[in-house]
Each structure stands twice: as structure tokens, then as C-alpha cells.
Amino acid sequence: MKFIALLLLPLVFGADPQPCCTRTKFTTSLVELGGYLDPVSNIPTPVDFTATLYYDYDNKMLRADRDMPLAAGNMRRVTVITDFNKMKQYTIVGGKCSVLNETAPMTANCIPGNATYIATSKIGSASRSFSVNTWKIAMPNFFIKMSMTKDHCIPFSESTWGTVNKVVTEINYMFMDFKPSVPERIFDLPDACNGHQPGTGAGVGRRSVMKSMFLP
């Protein structure tokens, strides 16, 4: 009996980590770095944003405040609020609001069950470190590589790459200052959005190019 138990130990301890679930509500800061290639001109366009993400899976609401650099060296705040109950996405820039129909359901707070486990890595020094588990997720025409902390399944980093609508894209995200809550009334729409009917097009940002696991 002891011999059988010893044989089973490597199988138990050598098993890959199971996909995990993060909090259903959270606020996090992040950096987006990467770029995409224009399919007509073949001119690369860099992506270099900072953002704050508010995620509430319980109430099916999502908000991203992006600070986007302008040519003059200034920054432009772009706020995107997605209401998955009404399947509407509201983009607010400079006090003006545009509305689009949202076509995809809200991403769940869990690594999908069909994700492929890649590796467990240690971040930090030998004396002070933490571990992250990384999974690869196959999407239509592109891939997501998501790293979550091993102990609490907190988003650490994400990479997306592939070709969507003939646009070759690669974006990397680093998550920081994770808080397991969202501010009160953070998803309230400004008056500028009231009464607007959904339009057409891709709106501000890369909505037609690539979809992150959490970001709109």
C-alpha cells in the first residue's frame, strides 16, 4: 500500500494548475504597450496607454478610463462604459458621448476551462518573490496569454496577438494596484449619454482590432 502511495505522489504534485477565477469586482491600473499594422498602408501604429479598469461581473458593468497621448504631447482622457445588461457601449471624450451596440458577452472573471497551461514563474528575487501561473487562450484569429498570481488569482500580465479584420496586432498589458472592489456609482452615465441612439463603426480605441480578456 505504501509503495502504491509513493508511486502516486509524482502524479498528484506534478499536475498542472487548474484555471482559476479572480474577484467578480475589482479596480486596477494598467499599462498597455504594443502596436498594430495598418492593412492598407502597412504603416505600424504604436499603442502606449495608461488606464484604470473598473470590472463588475456581478452587475455586468465595465469601465475603462484611458489616457491617450496626443501629437502635441498632451493627454486625452477616453472613458468607455459598457453595460452588458443593455448590450450598449458608451464612449465619452471631451464631454461628448457616442453609443454603440455591444455584440460580445462580458468576459467572465475566470480563466476558461479550455485554456492551455503554459508555466509557473517566480517574480522577484530569490529571497522575496511571488509565483504566477500562465495560460494560453485561443480566440478566433488571435491568442491571449494571461498570467495570474498563483495564490489569489490576481491579474498580473496579459499579451494578445494575432490578426483580426486583417489587422495584425500585438498588445501587452501590465496590471497594478489591484483592489477587490469598485467605487460607488462609477458606472453612472453622464448627461451627455442620455437619449443617444447607437451608431455604427468601431468607436474610439481598438474595438475592431483586438479584444483583451478584460478591457473593452
TORKOL-4160 file (C-alpha; in steps of 0.2 Angstrom, whole numbers, padded with zeros to 4 digits, m for minus):
216
<pt num="1" X="0000" Y="0000" Z="0000"/>
<pt num="2" X="0014" Y="0012" Z="0004"/>
<pt num="3" X="0023" Y="0008" Z="m0012"/>
<pt num="4" X="0007" Y="0012" Z="m0022"/>
<pt num="5" X="0005" Y="0029" Z="m0012"/>
<pt num="6" X="0023" Y="0033" Z="m0016"/>
<pt num="7" X="0020" Y="0030" Z="m0035"/>
<pt num="8" X="0005" Y="0042" Z="m0035"/>
<pt num="9" X="0014" Y="0056" Z="m0027"/>
<pt num="10" X="0023" Y="0062" Z="m0043"/>
<pt num="11" X="0006" Y="0062" Z="m0052"/>
<pt num="12" X="m0003" Y="0072" Z="m0038"/>
<pt num="13" X="0011" Y="0085" Z="m0036"/>
<pt num="14" X="0016" Y="0086" Z="m0054"/>
<pt num="15" X="m0002" Y="0090" Z="m0060"/>
<pt num="16" X="m0004" Y="0106" Z="m0070"/>
<pt num="17" X="m0013" Y="0120" Z="m0060"/>
<pt num="18" X="m0032" Y="0122" Z="m0064"/>
<pt num="19" X="m0039" Y="0138" Z="m0072"/>
<pt num="20" X="m0043" Y="0150" Z="m0058"/>
<pt num="21" X="m0056" Y="0164" Z="m0055"/>
<pt num="22" X="m0052" Y="0181" Z="m0049"/>
<pt num="23" X="m0063" Y="0193" Z="m0040"/>
<pt num="24" X="m0080" Y="0197" Z="m0048"/>
<pt num="25" X="m0077" Y="0215" Z="m0044"/>
<pt num="26" X="m0061" Y="0224" Z="m0045"/>
<pt num="27" X="m0052" Y="0240" Z="m0049"/>
<pt num="28" X="m0034" Y="0240" Z="m0057"/>
<pt num="29" X="m0022" Y="0252" Z="m0065"/>
<pt num="30" X="m0013" Y="0245" Z="m0080"/>
<pt num="31" X="m0001" Y="0250" Z="m0094"/>
<pt num="32" X="m0005" Y="0245" Z="m0112"/>
<pt num="33" X="0011" Y="0243" Z="m0124"/>
<pt num="34" X="0011" Y="0236" Z="m0142"/>
<pt num="35" X="0005" Y="0241" Z="m0159"/>
<pt num="36" X="m0004" Y="0236" Z="m0175"/>
<pt num="37" X="m0001" Y="0236" Z="m0193"/>
<pt num="38" X="m0012" Y="0246" Z="m0205"/>
<pt num="39" X="m0018" Y="0233" Z="m0218"/>
<pt num="40" X="m0019" Y="0247" Z="m0232"/>
<pt num="41" X="m0003" Y="0257" Z="m0229"/>
<pt num="42" X="0007" Y="0244" Z="m0220"/>
<pt num="43" X="0012" Y="0258" Z="m0208"/>
<pt num="44" X="0014" Y="0252" Z="m0190"/>
<pt num="45" X="0004" Y="0262" Z="m0176"/>
<pt num="46" X="0011" Y="0261" Z="m0158"/>
<pt num="47" X="0000" Y="0258" Z="m0143"/>
<pt num="48" X="0006" Y="0266" Z="m0127"/>
<pt num="49" X="m0008" Y="0270" Z="m0115"/>
<pt num="50" X="m0011" Y="0270" Z="m0096"/>
<pt num="51" X="m0028" Y="0266" Z="m0090"/>
<pt num="52" X="m0039" Y="0262" Z="m0075"/>
<pt num="53" X="m0051" Y="0247" Z="m0076"/>
<pt num="54" X="m0067" Y="0245" Z="m0066"/>
<pt num="55" X="m0074" Y="0227" Z="m0068"/>
<pt num="56" X="m0091" Y="0221" Z="m0060"/>
<pt num="57" X="m0096" Y="0204" Z="m0066"/>
<pt num="58" X="m0110" Y="0203" Z="m0054"/>
<pt num="59" X="m0119" Y="0218" Z="m0061"/>
<pt num="60" X="m0112" Y="0215" Z="m0079"/>
<pt num="61" X="m0104" Y="0233" Z="m0080"/>
<pt num="62" X="m0086" Y="0238" Z="m0086"/>
<pt num="63" X="m0077" Y="0254" Z="m0087"/>
<pt num="64" X="m0060" Y="0259" Z="m0094"/>
<pt num="65" X="m0053" Y="0276" Z="m0092"/>
<pt num="66" X="m0038" Y="0278" Z="m0104"/>
<pt num="67" X="m0026" Y="0292" Z="m0105"/>
<pt num="68" X="m0021" Y="0293" Z="m0123"/>
<pt num="69" X="m0006" Y="0303" Z="m0129"/>
<pt num="70" X="m0009" Y="0317" Z="m0142"/>
<pt num="71" X="0004" Y="0323" Z="m0155"/>
<pt num="72" X="0006" Y="0339" Z="m0146"/>
<pt num="73" X="0012" Y="0330" Z="m0131"/>
<pt num="74" X="m0004" Y="0332" Z="m0121"/>
<pt num="75" X="m0015" Y="0318" Z="m0115"/>
<pt num="76" X="m0033" Y="0314" Z="m0119"/>
<pt num="77" X="m0045" Y="0305" Z="m0107"/>
<pt num="78" X="m0056" Y="0292" Z="m0116"/>
<pt num="79" X="m0069" Y="0284" Z="m0105"/>
<pt num="80" X="m0078" Y="0268" Z="m0111"/>
<pt num="81" X="m0093" Y="0262" Z="m0101"/>
<pt num="82" X="m0100" Y="0245" Z="m0106"/>
<pt num="83" X="m0117" Y="0240" Z="m0100"/>
<pt num="84" X="m0119" Y="0221" Z="m0104"/>
<pt num="85" X="m0137" Y="0221" Z="m0097"/>
<pt num="86" X="m0142" Y="0233" Z="m0111"/>
<pt num="87" X="m0128" Y="0227" Z="m0123"/>
<pt num="88" X="m0123" Y="0246" Z="m0125"/>
<pt num="89" X="m0106" Y="0254" Z="m0125"/>
<pt num="90" X="m0104" Y="0272" Z="m0121"/>
<pt num="91" X="m0088" Y="0282" Z="m0126"/>
<pt num="92" X="m0085" Y="0299" Z="m0118"/>
<pt num="93" X="m0072" Y="0311" Z="m0125"/>
<pt num="94" X="m0071" Y="0329" Z="m0121"/>
<pt num="95" X="m0089" Y="0329" Z="m0113"/>
<pt num="96" X="m0096" Y="0321" Z="m0129"/>
<pt num="97" X="m0104" Y="0304" Z="m0129"/>
<pt num="98" X="m0106" Y="0291" Z="m0143"/>
<pt num="99" X="m0115" Y="0275" Z="m0141"/>
<pt num="100" X="m0113" Y="0258" Z="m0150"/>
<pt num="101" X="m0121" Y="0241" Z="m0149"/>
<pt num="102" X="m0111" Y="0229" Z="m0139"/>
<pt num="103" X="m0111" Y="0212" Z="m0148"/>
<pt num="104" X="m0100" Y="0201" Z="m0137"/>
<pt num="105" X="m0105" Y="0195" Z="m0119"/>
<pt num="106" X="m0095" Y="0201" Z="m0104"/>
<pt num="107" X="m0079" Y="0191" Z="m0101"/>
<pt num="108" X="m0081" Y="0180" Z="m0086"/>
<pt num="109" X="m0069" Y="0183" Z="m0071"/>
<pt num="110" X="m0061" Y="0165" Z="m0074"/>
<pt num="111" X="m0048" Y="0158" Z="m0085"/>
<pt num="112" X="m0058" Y="0147" Z="m0097"/>
<pt num="113" X="m0058" Y="0129" Z="m0095"/>
<pt num="114" X="m0051" Y="0126" Z="m0112"/>
<pt num="115" X="m0036" Y="0137" Z="m0109"/>
<pt num="116" X="m0019" Y="0128" Z="m0110"/>
<pt num="117" X="m0007" Y="0129" Z="m0095"/>
<pt num="118" X="0010" Y="0136" Z="m0100"/>
<pt num="119" X="0021" Y="0138" Z="m0085"/>
<pt num="120" X="0023" Y="0144" Z="m0067"/>
<pt num="121" X="0036" Y="0158" Z="m0065"/>
<pt num="122" X="0043" Y="0167" Z="m0050"/>
<pt num="123" X="0043" Y="0186" Z="m0050"/>
<pt num="124" X="0056" Y="0195" Z="m0039"/>
<pt num="125" X="0072" Y="0190" Z="m0030"/>
<pt num="126" X="0077" Y="0173" Z="m0023"/>
<pt num="127" X="0073" Y="0180" Z="m0005"/>
<pt num="128" X="0057" Y="0189" Z="m0009"/>
<pt num="129" X="0046" Y="0183" Z="m0024"/>
<pt num="130" X="0029" Y="0178" Z="m0029"/>
<pt num="131" X="0023" Y="0165" Z="m0042"/>
<pt num="132" X="0012" Y="0167" Z="m0057"/>
<pt num="133" X="0003" Y="0154" Z="m0067"/>
<pt num="134" X="0002" Y="0157" Z="m0086"/>
<pt num="135" X="m0012" Y="0151" Z="m0098"/>
<pt num="136" X="m0014" Y="0152" Z="m0117"/>
<pt num="137" X="m0031" Y="0155" Z="m0123"/>
<pt num="138" X="m0036" Y="0153" Z="m0141"/>
<pt num="139" X="m0048" Y="0165" Z="m0148"/>
<pt num="140" X="m0055" Y="0167" Z="m0166"/>
<pt num="141" X="m0040" Y="0173" Z="m0176"/>
<pt num="142" X="m0029" Y="0178" Z="m0161"/>
<pt num="143" X="m0022" Y="0172" Z="m0145"/>
<pt num="144" X="m0022" Y="0178" Z="m0127"/>
<pt num="145" X="m0008" Y="0174" Z="m0114"/>
<pt num="146" X="m0014" Y="0178" Z="m0097"/>
<pt num="147" X="m0003" Y="0177" Z="m0081"/>
<pt num="148" X="m0012" Y="0177" Z="m0064"/>
<pt num="149" X="m0004" Y="0176" Z="m0046"/>
<pt num="150" X="m0003" Y="0158" Z="m0040"/>
<pt num="151" X="m0010" Y="0162" Z="m0023"/>
<pt num="152" X="m0025" Y="0173" Z="m0026"/>
<pt num="153" X="m0028" Y="0173" Z="m0045"/>
<pt num="154" X="m0025" Y="0192" Z="m0047"/>
<pt num="155" X="m0021" Y="0198" Z="m0065"/>
<pt num="156" X="m0003" Y="0201" Z="m0067"/>
<pt num="157" X="0000" Y="0202" Z="m0086"/>
<pt num="158" X="m0008" Y="0199" Z="m0102"/>
<pt num="159" X="m0002" Y="0198" Z="m0120"/>
<pt num="160" X="m0014" Y="0197" Z="m0136"/>
<pt num="161" X="m0008" Y="0194" Z="m0153"/>
<pt num="162" X="m0015" Y="0189" Z="m0170"/>
<pt num="163" X="m0025" Y="0196" Z="m0185"/>
<pt num="164" X="m0042" Y="0202" Z="m0183"/>
<pt num="165" X="m0051" Y="0211" Z="m0198"/>
<pt num="166" X="m0035" Y="0210" Z="m0207"/>
<pt num="167" X="m0026" Y="0220" Z="m0194"/>
<pt num="168" X="m0010" Y="0212" Z="m0187"/>
<pt num="169" X="m0009" Y="0217" Z="m0168"/>
<pt num="170" X="0001" Y="0213" Z="m0153"/>
<pt num="171" X="m0003" Y="0222" Z="m0136"/>
<pt num="172" X="0004" Y="0219" Z="m0119"/>
<pt num="173" X="m0004" Y="0223" Z="m0103"/>
<pt num="174" X="0003" Y="0225" Z="m0085"/>
<pt num="175" X="m0009" Y="0226" Z="m0071"/>
<pt num="176" X="m0005" Y="0236" Z="m0055"/>
<pt num="177" X="m0014" Y="0242" Z="m0039"/>
<pt num="178" X="m0027" Y="0229" Z="m0039"/>
<pt num="179" X="m0042" Y="0232" Z="m0027"/>
<pt num="180" X="m0056" Y="0219" Z="m0025"/>
<pt num="181" X="m0070" Y="0232" Z="m0026"/>
<pt num="182" X="m0076" Y="0246" Z="m0037"/>
<pt num="183" X="m0081" Y="0264" Z="m0031"/>
<pt num="184" X="m0099" Y="0268" Z="m0029"/>
<pt num="185" X="m0108" Y="0275" Z="m0044"/>
<pt num="186" X="m0093" Y="0273" Z="m0055"/>
<pt num="187" X="m0104" Y="0266" Z="m0069"/>
<pt num="188" X="m0116" Y="0281" Z="m0069"/>
<pt num="189" X="m0118" Y="0288" Z="m0086"/>
<pt num="190" X="m0115" Y="0307" Z="m0089"/>
<pt num="191" X="m0130" Y="0318" Z="m0095"/>
<pt num="192" X="m0121" Y="0318" Z="m0112"/>
<pt num="193" X="m0125" Y="0300" Z="m0115"/>
<pt num="194" X="m0144" Y="0301" Z="m0111"/>
<pt num="195" X="m0155" Y="0299" Z="m0126"/>
<pt num="196" X="m0142" Y="0294" Z="m0138"/>
<pt num="197" X="m0146" Y="0280" Z="m0150"/>
<pt num="198" X="m0132" Y="0268" Z="m0155"/>
<pt num="199" X="m0122" Y="0272" Z="m0171"/>
<pt num="200" X="m0111" Y="0262" Z="m0181"/>
<pt num="201" X="m0092" Y="0260" Z="m0183"/>
<pt num="202" X="m0078" Y="0255" Z="m0171"/>
<pt num="203" X="m0078" Y="0270" Z="m0159"/>
<pt num="204" X="m0063" Y="0276" Z="m0151"/>
<pt num="205" X="m0049" Y="0264" Z="m0147"/>
<pt num="206" X="m0045" Y="0246" Z="m0155"/>
<pt num="207" X="m0063" Y="0239" Z="m0153"/>
<pt num="208" X="m0062" Y="0232" Z="m0171"/>
<pt num="209" X="m0044" Y="0226" Z="m0169"/>
<pt num="210" X="m0042" Y="0216" Z="m0154"/>
<pt num="211" X="m0051" Y="0211" Z="m0138"/>
<pt num="212" X="m0042" Y="0210" Z="m0122"/>
<pt num="213" X="m0049" Y="0197" Z="m0109"/>
<pt num="214" X="m0055" Y="0211" Z="m0098"/>
<pt num="215" X="m0053" Y="0228" Z="m0107"/>
<pt num="216" X="m0066" Y="0235" Z="m0119"/>
